[in-house]
Amino acid sequence: MMILIAGPYRGGTNDDPALMAKNLAHLESVALPLFRAVHLPMIGEWVALPLLTLGGSTKPGDDVWNEIQYPVAHRLLDRCDAILRLDGDSAGADNDVRIARERGLPVYFRLEDVPGV
């Protein structure tokens, strides 16, 4: 399955780049185990961050950010087979879960609940 990994990225950081990088590292921490379980892990920021740079975003929450950041995850959900929601407060990740459920996609809340892991 292609699995969207969702969790805090910007949330709780007060837009501190070091904290955002730490959150991204947390999201990435489950990517290799998913891959080794024969899944294809996907994180929205892997797609969004280069697009934000190309689009000229200068800070989280600016117009370019709003145009790209969350819509990337929503478009990825059109192609993903499931979502893995990691712990932590995140309105964006909660919205991803809502969309996944509306689309009938499985939602996992623990890595060990994903088939094959």
TORTOR-399333 format. One line per field, with one value per atom (N, C-alpha, C): residue in one letter; atom name; x, y, z; chain. Coordinates in steps of 0.2 Angstrom, whole numbers, padded with zeros to 4 digits. Example, Ala and Ser with C-alpha at 12.3 -4.5 7.8 and 13.67 -1.06 7.14 Angstrom:
residuo	a|a|a|s|s|s;
atomo	N|CA|C|N|CA|C;
u	0066|0062|0066|0064|0068|0064;
v	-0028|-0022|-0016|-0011|-0005|0000;
w	0039|0039|0039|0035|0036|0039;
cadena	A|A|A|A|A|A;
//
This chain:
residuo	m|m|m|m|m|m|i|i|i|l|l|l|i|i|i|a|a|a|g|g|g|p|p|p|y|y|y|r|r|r|g|g|g|g|g|g|t|t|t|n|n|n|d|d|d|d|d|d|p|p|p|a|a|a|l|l|l|m|m|m|a|a|a|k|k|k|n|n|n|l|l|l|a|a|a|h|h|h|l|l|l|e|e|e|s|s|s|v|v|v|a|a|a|l|l|l|p|p|p|l|l|l|f|f|f|r|r|r|a|a|a|v|v|v|h|h|h|l|l|l|p|p|p|m|m|m|i|i|i|g|g|g|e|e|e|w|w|w|v|v|v|a|a|a|l|l|l|p|p|p|l|l|l|l|l|l|t|t|t|l|l|l|g|g|g|g|g|g|s|s|s|t|t|t|k|k|k|p|p|p|g|g|g|d|d|d|d|d|d|v|v|v|w|w|w|n|n|n|e|e|e|i|i|i|q|q|q|y|y|y|p|p|p|v|v|v|a|a|a|h|h|h|r|r|r|l|l|l|l|l|l|d|d|d|r|r|r|c|c|c|d|d|d|a|a|a|i|i|i|l|l|l|r|r|r|l|l|l|d|d|d|g|g|g|d|d|d|s|s|s|a|a|a|g|g|g|a|a|a|d|d|d|n|n|n|d|d|d|v|v|v|r|r|r|i|i|i|a|a|a|r|r|r|e|e|e|r|r|r|g|g|g|l|l|l|p|p|p|v|v|v|y|y|y|f|f|f|r|r|r|l|l|l|e|e|e|d|d|d|v|v|v|p|p|p|g|g|g|v|v|v;
atomo	N|CA|C|N|CA|C|N|CA|C|N|CA|C|N|CA|C|N|CA|C|N|CA|C|N|CA|C|N|CA|C|N|CA|C|N|CA|C|N|CA|C|N|CA|C|N|CA|C|N|CA|C|N|CA|C|N|CA|C|N|CA|C|N|CA|C|N|CA|C|N|CA|C|N|CA|C|N|CA|C|N|CA|C|N|CA|C|N|CA|C|N|CA|C|N|CA|C|N|CA|C|N|CA|C|N|CA|C|N|CA|C|N|CA|C|N|CA|C|N|CA|C|N|CA|C|N|CA|C|N|CA|C|N|CA|C|N|CA|C|N|CA|C|N|CA|C|N|CA|C|N|CA|C|N|CA|C|N|CA|C|N|CA|C|N|CA|C|N|CA|C|N|CA|C|N|CA|C|N|CA|C|N|CA|C|N|CA|C|N|CA|C|N|CA|C|N|CA|C|N|CA|C|N|CA|C|N|CA|C|N|CA|C|N|CA|C|N|CA|C|N|CA|C|N|CA|C|N|CA|C|N|CA|C|N|CA|C|N|CA|C|N|CA|C|N|CA|C|N|CA|C|N|CA|C|N|CA|C|N|CA|C|N|CA|C|N|CA|C|N|CA|C|N|CA|C|N|CA|C|N|CA|C|N|CA|C|N|CA|C|N|CA|C|N|CA|C|N|CA|C|N|CA|C|N|CA|C|N|CA|C|N|CA|C|N|CA|C|N|CA|C|N|CA|C|N|CA|C|N|CA|C|N|CA|C|N|CA|C|N|CA|C|N|CA|C|N|CA|C|N|CA|C|N|CA|C|N|CA|C|N|CA|C|N|CA|C|N|CA|C|N|CA|C|N|CA|C|N|CA|C|N|CA|C|N|CA|C|N|CA|C|N|CA|C|N|CA|C|N|CA|C|N|CA|C|N|CA|C;
u	0004|0000|0004|0002|0005|0002|0005|0003|0005|0000|0002|0003|0009|0011|0009|0004|0002|0003|0005|0006|0008|0010|0012|0018|0018|0024|0024|0019|0020|0017|0012|0008|0013|0012|0016|0023|0024|0031|0032|0026|0027|0031|0031|0034|0042|0045|0052|0054|0059|0061|0065|0068|0071|0066|0061|0055|0052|0051|0047|0052|0058|0063|0063|0062|0061|0055|0049|0043|0044|0047|0048|0052|0057|0061|0057|0052|0048|0043|0040|0036|0040|0047|0051|0053|0053|0055|0052|0045|0042|0042|0045|0045|0049|0055|0059|0055|0052|0049|0043|0039|0034|0037|0042|0045|0048|0051|0053|0047|0041|0035|0032|0035|0033|0028|0028|0023|0027|0024|0027|0025|0030|0028|0028|0023|0023|0022|0025|0024|0023|0017|0016|0021|0025|0030|0036|0037|0041|0040|0033|0031|0030|0028|0026|0032|0037|0043|0046|0048|0051|0046|0040|0035|0034|0035|0034|0040|0046|0052|0051|0049|0048|0043|0038|0032|0034|0040|0042|0039|0037|0034|0040|0039|0044|0043|0037|0036|0030|0029|0023|0017|0012|0006|0005|0010|0009|0005|0003|-0002|0001|0007|0010|0009|0011|0010|0003|-0002|-0009|-0011|-0008|-0010|-0008|-0002|0002|0001|0003|0004|-0001|-0007|-0012|-0015|-0016|-0019|-0014|-0008|-0003|-0006|-0007|-0009|-0016|-0020|-0027|-0026|-0022|-0021|-0017|-0013|-0009|-0014|-0019|-0024|-0028|-0029|-0032|-0029|-0022|-0018|-0016|-0017|-0014|-0020|-0017|-0022|-0023|-0020|-0021|-0017|-0018|-0015|-0013|-0007|-0004|-0004|-0008|-0008|-0004|0002|0006|0003|0005|0003|0005|0001|0003|-0003|-0003|-0008|-0007|-0012|-0011|-0017|-0020|-0026|-0026|-0020|-0019|-0020|-0016|-0016|-0023|-0027|-0034|-0038|-0037|-0041|-0039|-0033|-0031|-0035|-0035|-0039|-0046|-0049|-0056|-0057|-0053|-0054|-0053|-0048|-0047|-0053|-0056|-0062|-0067|-0068|-0074|-0073|-0066|-0065|-0064|-0066|-0066|-0059|-0054|-0047|-0046|-0042|-0040|-0036|-0037|-0033|-0030|-0023|-0019|-0017|-0016|-0014|-0007|-0005|0001|0004|0011|0014|0013|0013|0012|0005|0001|-0006|-0006|-0001|-0001|0001|-0003|-0002|0005|0008|0015|0020|0019|0024|0025;
v	-0006|0000|0006|0011|0018|0021|0023|0025|0032|0037|0044|0044|0046|0047|0054|0055|0061|0062|0068|0070|0077|0080|0087|0088|0094|0097|0104|0108|0115|0116|0112|0112|0112|0116|0116|0119|0122|0124|0132|0136|0143|0145|0141|0142|0142|0139|0138|0133|0135|0130|0124|0124|0119|0114|0116|0112|0109|0112|0110|0104|0105|0100|0094|0095|0089|0085|0089|0086|0082|0084|0081|0074|0075|0069|0064|0066|0061|0057|0061|0058|0053|0055|0051|0045|0045|0039|0033|0033|0027|0025|0029|0028|0022|0021|0015|0008|0008|0002|0000|0006|0004|0002|0005|0002|-0005|-0007|-0013|-0018|-0016|-0020|-0020|-0018|-0019|-0013|-0008|-0003|0003|0008|0014|0020|0022|0028|0034|0039|0045|0050|0056|0062|0068|0071|0077|0082|0083|0088|0086|0080|0078|0081|0082|0085|0092|0094|0101|0106|0104|0108|0111|0106|0109|0114|0112|0117|0123|0123|0130|0134|0131|0135|0137|0133|0135|0141|0140|0145|0152|0152|0158|0159|0154|0155|0158|0162|0165|0163|0161|0159|0154|0150|0146|0151|0149|0153|0158|0159|0165|0162|0166|0164|0158|0158|0152|0146|0146|0141|0138|0142|0140|0137|0140|0137|0130|0128|0122|0117|0119|0114|0109|0111|0106|0103|0107|0103|0098|0098|0092|0086|0086|0080|0078|0082|0080|0077|0079|0076|0070|0069|0063|0057|0060|0055|0052|0055|0053|0046|0046|0040|0035|0037|0033|0028|0022|0017|0017|0021|0021|0027|0028|0033|0031|0033|0032|0038|0039|0045|0045|0048|0048|0053|0051|0055|0063|0067|0074|0078|0084|0089|0091|0091|0093|0094|0100|0101|0098|0099|0097|0089|0085|0078|0076|0079|0077|0078|0083|0084|0079|0077|0071|0065|0063|0057|0058|0064|0065|0063|0066|0065|0057|0054|0047|0043|0044|0041|0042|0048|0050|0046|0044|0041|0033|0031|0024|0021|0025|0022|0020|0015|0013|0018|0019|0024|0020|0020|0017|0022|0020|0025|0022|0016|0014|0010|0011|0007|0000|-0003|-0010|-0013|-0008|-0010|-0011|-0008|-0008|-0015|-0018|-0025|-0026|-0031|-0033|-0030|-0025|-0022|-0026;
w	0000|0000|0000|-0003|-0002|0004|0009|0015|0017|0018|0020|0027|0029|0036|0038|0043|0045|0052|0054|0061|0061|0067|0067|0063|0060|0056|0059|0057|0060|0067|0068|0075|0081|0085|0091|0091|0085|0084|0085|0084|0084|0078|0073|0066|0067|0072|0074|0069|0064|0059|0062|0068|0071|0074|0076|0079|0073|0068|0062|0059|0059|0056|0061|0067|0072|0071|0070|0068|0062|0057|0050|0051|0056|0057|0061|0065|0068|0063|0058|0053|0049|0047|0043|0047|0054|0058|0056|0054|0052|0045|0041|0034|0032|0035|0033|0035|0041|0043|0039|0036|0032|0025|0023|0017|0017|0023|0024|0024|0026|0026|0019|0014|0007|0006|0009|0008|0005|0002|0000|0004|0009|0013|0009|0011|0008|0014|0014|0018|0014|0016|0012|0011|0016|0016|0011|0010|0004|-0002|-0004|-0010|-0009|-0003|-0002|-0002|0002|0004|-0003|-0008|-0014|-0018|-0018|-0021|-0017|-0011|-0007|-0009|-0010|-0011|-0019|-0023|-0030|-0031|-0026|-0027|-0023|-0020|-0017|-0010|-0006|0001|0005|0009|0013|0021|0022|0029|0030|0035|0036|0036|0033|0033|0028|0024|0019|0014|0009|0003|0000|-0002|-0006|-0001|0005|0010|0010|0010|0011|0004|-0001|-0008|-0009|-0006|-0007|-0001|0005|0010|0011|0013|0014|0008|0003|-0003|-0006|-0005|-0007|-0003|0003|0007|0004|0003|0000|-0007|-0011|-0017|-0017|-0012|-0011|-0009|-0004|-0002|-0008|-0013|-0019|-0022|-0020|-0023|-0017|-0011|-0006|-0004|-0001|0000|0008|0012|0019|0022|0028|0032|0038|0040|0047|0051|0056|0060|0066|0066|0072|0077|0084|0089|0089|0092|0092|0090|0092|0090|0083|0079|0072|0068|0067|0064|0057|0054|0047|0046|0051|0051|0053|0057|0059|0053|0049|0043|0038|0038|0033|0035|0042|0044|0042|0043|0041|0034|0030|0022|0021|0024|0023|0024|0030|0032|0027|0025|0020|0014|0012|0006|0007|0013|0015|0016|0017|0017|0025|0025|0032|0035|0042|0046|0052|0052|0057|0062|0068|0073|0077|0075|0077|0072|0071|0066|0066|0072|0072|0070|0069|0067|0059|0056|0048|0046|0042|0039|0037|0040|0038|0042|0046|0050|0056;
cadena	A|A|A|A|A|A|A|A|A|A|A|A|A|A|A|A|A|A|A|A|A|A|A|A|A|A|A|A|A|A|A|A|A|A|A|A|A|A|A|A|A|A|A|A|A|A|A|A|A|A|A|A|A|A|A|A|A|A|A|A|A|A|A|A|A|A|A|A|A|A|A|A|A|A|A|A|A|A|A|A|A|A|A|A|A|A|A|A|A|A|A|A|A|A|A|A|A|A|A|A|A|A|A|A|A|A|A|A|A|A|A|A|A|A|A|A|A|A|A|A|A|A|A|A|A|A|A|A|A|A|A|A|A|A|A|A|A|A|A|A|A|A|A|A|A|A|A|A|A|A|A|A|A|A|A|A|A|A|A|A|A|A|A|A|A|A|A|A|A|A|A|A|A|A|A|A|A|A|A|A|A|A|A|A|A|A|A|A|A|A|A|A|A|A|A|A|A|A|A|A|A|A|A|A|A|A|A|A|A|A|A|A|A|A|A|A|A|A|A|A|A|A|A|A|A|A|A|A|A|A|A|A|A|A|A|A|A|A|A|A|A|A|A|A|A|A|A|A|A|A|A|A|A|A|A|A|A|A|A|A|A|A|A|A|A|A|A|A|A|A|A|A|A|A|A|A|A|A|A|A|A|A|A|A|A|A|A|A|A|A|A|A|A|A|A|A|A|A|A|A|A|A|A|A|A|A|A|A|A|A|A|A|A|A|A|A|A|A|A|A|A|A|A|A|A|A|A|A|A|A|A|A|A|A|A|A|A|A|A|A|A|A|A|A|A|A|A|A|A|A|A;
//
